[in-house]
């Protein structure tokens, strides 16, 4: 069964995901705080400038449907070097937690 287990391992993930990067934003329209996780190994696209880029659109959980456009640039070592946002503003993890604590609701699950 060792061979079949090894073959199965090629097609079934282990559940462990490393190389994640979180961003936290606040919607300009309704003020909702959002969090999303970026997989630095799979979500980035190669840039013509030699690094990586990511364009991501975020939408809140139903209060409003404002689109928040996020543009991130990473160097070849996958470290963030530039970020832009429209429709919202970047916030810290502490501001995100504070927002959800004040609303009496648990923070929503991480979106991908």
C-alpha positions as CSV (number, residue, x, y, z in Angstrom):
1,X,0.0,0.0,0.0
2,X,3.0,2.3,0.3
3,X,3.0,3.1,-3.5
4,X,-0.8,3.7,-3.5
5,X,-0.5,6.0,-0.5
6,X,2.3,8.0,-2.2
7,X,0.2,8.2,-5.4
8,X,-2.8,9.4,-3.4
9,X,-0.6,12.0,-1.7
10,X,0.0,13.6,-5.1
11,X,-3.7,14.4,-5.5
12,X,-5.0,15.0,-2.0
13,X,-3.7,18.0,0.0
14,X,-2.4,17.7,3.5
15,X,-4.5,20.6,4.8
16,X,-1.4,22.6,5.8
17,X,-1.1,25.9,4.0
18,X,1.9,28.1,4.6
19,X,3.1,31.3,3.0
20,X,-0.1,33.2,3.8
21,X,-0.4,37.0,4.0
22,X,-3.5,38.8,5.5
23,X,-4.8,42.2,4.5
24,X,-7.3,44.2,6.4
25,X,-9.5,46.9,4.8
26,X,-12.4,49.1,5.7
27,X,-15.2,49.9,3.3
28,X,-15.5,53.6,2.5
29,X,-19.3,53.3,2.0
30,X,-20.5,51.4,5.1
31,X,-17.4,51.2,7.3
32,X,-17.4,47.4,7.5
33,X,-14.0,45.8,8.3
34,X,-12.9,43.0,6.0
35,X,-10.0,40.5,6.2
36,X,-8.7,38.2,3.4
37,X,-5.9,35.8,3.2
38,X,-3.5,35.7,0.2
39,X,-1.5,32.5,-0.5
40,X,1.9,33.8,-1.5
41,X,2.7,30.6,-3.4
42,X,-0.4,30.4,-5.5
43,X,-2.3,33.7,-5.7
44,X,0.4,36.0,-7.1
45,X,1.1,36.6,-10.8
46,X,4.5,37.4,-12.2
47,X,5.1,41.0,-13.0
48,X,6.9,42.3,-16.1
49,X,9.1,44.3,-13.6
50,X,10.5,41.1,-12.1
51,X,8.4,40.7,-9.0
52,X,4.8,39.7,-8.4
53,X,1.4,41.4,-8.5
54,X,-2.0,40.7,-7.1
55,X,-5.3,42.4,-7.9
56,X,-8.2,41.4,-5.6
57,X,-11.8,42.6,-5.4
58,X,-13.4,42.4,-1.9
59,X,-17.1,42.7,-1.1
60,X,-18.6,42.9,2.4
61,X,-20.9,40.4,4.0
62,X,-24.2,42.0,2.9
63,X,-24.4,45.5,4.5
64,X,-23.6,47.1,1.2
65,X,-22.2,45.7,-2.0
66,X,-19.4,48.2,-2.6
67,X,-16.5,46.7,-4.4
68,X,-13.1,47.3,-2.8
69,X,-10.3,47.0,-5.3
70,X,-6.8,46.1,-3.9
71,X,-3.6,46.1,-5.9
72,X,-0.5,44.7,-4.3
73,X,3.1,44.5,-5.6
74,X,5.7,42.1,-4.2
75,X,9.4,41.8,-4.9
76,X,11.0,38.5,-6.1
77,X,11.3,37.3,-2.5
78,X,7.5,37.8,-2.2
79,X,7.7,40.7,0.3
80,X,5.2,43.5,-0.1
81,X,6.7,46.6,-1.6
82,X,3.7,48.6,-2.7
83,X,-0.1,48.6,-2.2
84,X,-3.1,50.6,-3.5
85,X,-6.8,50.5,-2.7
86,X,-9.9,52.1,-4.1
87,X,-13.3,51.9,-2.4
88,X,-11.8,51.4,1.0
89,X,-8.8,52.0,3.2
90,X,-6.2,49.7,4.7
91,X,-6.5,49.1,8.4
92,X,-4.5,47.1,11.0
93,X,-5.4,43.7,12.5
94,X,-6.2,45.4,15.8
95,X,-8.6,47.8,14.1
96,X,-10.3,44.8,12.4
97,X,-10.7,43.0,15.8
98,X,-11.9,46.2,17.5
99,X,-14.6,46.7,14.8
100,X,-16.0,43.2,15.2
101,X,-15.8,43.4,19.0
102,X,-17.8,46.7,19.1
103,X,-20.5,45.2,16.9
104,X,-21.0,42.3,19.2
105,X,-20.5,39.8,16.4
106,X,-17.7,37.3,15.9
107,X,-15.3,38.2,13.1
108,X,-16.4,36.5,9.8
109,X,-14.3,33.6,8.5
110,X,-11.4,34.4,6.2
111,X,-12.3,34.8,2.6
112,X,-10.1,33.7,-0.3
